[in-house]
Amino acid sequence: MEIIDSEKTLYRVGEVSHLIDVDPYVLRYWEKMFPQLKPKKDENGQRVYTQSDIEIIQRIKYLLYEERYTIAGAKRKLNNESDDKTKKYDGELMIVLHDIKQILDEISKILNK
């Protein structure tokens, strides 16, 4: 697989098709099947993919072609991975909010003296 240009931010369907080595119609089909894959459209209505979209496409291709998942199985796997990331994020967020609450409590005590 080719290396993606680190300075480029948006890619057209033909470029992504070439980079990932799948036909454009496959990418369009995956967009319908995987809710995680939602490329934007430019002012001309053409699909433009971000680096994040390309990473999702690479993961989908790996699950389907290498791991031999069905579409439904790959969809479940991606959903589970997404849920795991959300749980981790929620846990980290709770720690930060707890720390903020402690700081605010300390400030309140200082102001009430």
N, C-alpha and C positions, 0 to 999 in steps of 0.2 A: 504494500500500500504506500502511496505517496505521502510525503510529509505535508501537512497543512501549513500554509503561510500564516505565521503568527501575527502579522500586522493586519491581515485582512479580517474583516468582521462579518461580512455577509457573502454567501455563496449562492449561486443560481443552481437550479435543479440539475443541469447538465454537468456542472463542475462537481457537485456532490456525487452524482451518478458515476462519474469517472473516478473520483477519489475512493469511493466505497466499493466500486466494481459491481454495481447492480444497475439494471436498466431503469430509466426514469419512471416507467409505469409501475415498477416495483415500489419505488419511493412513494408514489401517489397512492398505491394500494395500502402501504403501511400507514400512511397518514389517516386513512379511513379506519384501520383496524386498531391502532395504538393511540389512545387519547393523549399520551405523553408527547407525541410528535405533532406539533402545531406550528409549522413554519409560517412566518408572516408573508404578506404580499407587498410588493413594491408599488410605486405609483402607476405602473403599467399592468398591474395584476399578476405579475410573475412571482412564483414562489422564491423566497430568499431564506436561506438557512443560516442559523448562527452556529458558533462552535458548540454550544450546548445541544442543538438539534443534531449535529453531526455525531456527537458522542452517543446520543440516544440511538441513532441509526446504526452506529457501530455495534452497540450492545444488542440491538434487535437482530442484526445480521449474525452475530456470534451465537445468540441463543437458537436461532432458526437453522443456521447452516452447520455450525460446529457441534452444538449441544443437541441438535436434532429435536428441539421442542416443536410442538404444534403452535399455531398462531395463538390458540386459547391458552396453552401452557406458558408461552412466552409472555403473554399479556398478564397472566397471574404472577409470574416471576417478577416482572417489572413493577407491578403494583405492590408486591411484598417488599421489594427493595426500596420503593418510594416510601412506604409506610415505615420501614426501619429508619430511614433518614429523617423522617418527620418526628418519630419518637425521640431520636437522638437530639434533634434540634430543640424539641419541646423540653427535654431534660436540661439542656444547657441554658435555655431561656429561663427556666424556673430558678436555676442557681443564680443567674444574673439578677433576676427580679428580687430574690431573697436578699442578696447583697445590697441592692438599692434600698430596699425597705429598712435594713439595718442602718444604713447611712442616714436615711431620712429620720429614723427614730433618734439617732444620736444628735442630729441637727435640731430636732424638736426639743430635746432635753436641754440643749445649750441655750436655745432661744427662750425657753420657759424659766430659766434661772433668774 
